Amino acid sequence: MKPTEIEMVKFLESLRAPQCRRIVDTLHEKPLTEIQLIKKSKLSKRSIELHLLPLIQAKLIVKKKQESSVYYALNKKLLKRNADWFAKFLSNT
């Protein structure tokens, strides 16, 4: 299934800032809490809060509540759908 045009625009816009890309890169291994994300990404709390918002709005990152903690995780289905769309341009090279 290919991404809708709106999904693709939100996806690409959410990755515009280098801090957003760093958050995505930091979450690629496993879901993390905000505190873990701050420590691992070396971004400030304010920067994390500011840059998580467009990633969540684009549905690239999802919040998962586990007991008393909130974890942030990559939406791997959305990533795969977008990656598959981009991959078609590389298949003929």
Secondary structure, DSSP 8 states (H G I E B T S, - for coil): ----HHHHHHHHHHTSSHHHHHHHHHTTSS-EEHHHHHHHHT--HHHHHHHHHHHHHTTSEEEEEETTEEEEEE-HHHHHHHHHHHHHHHTT-
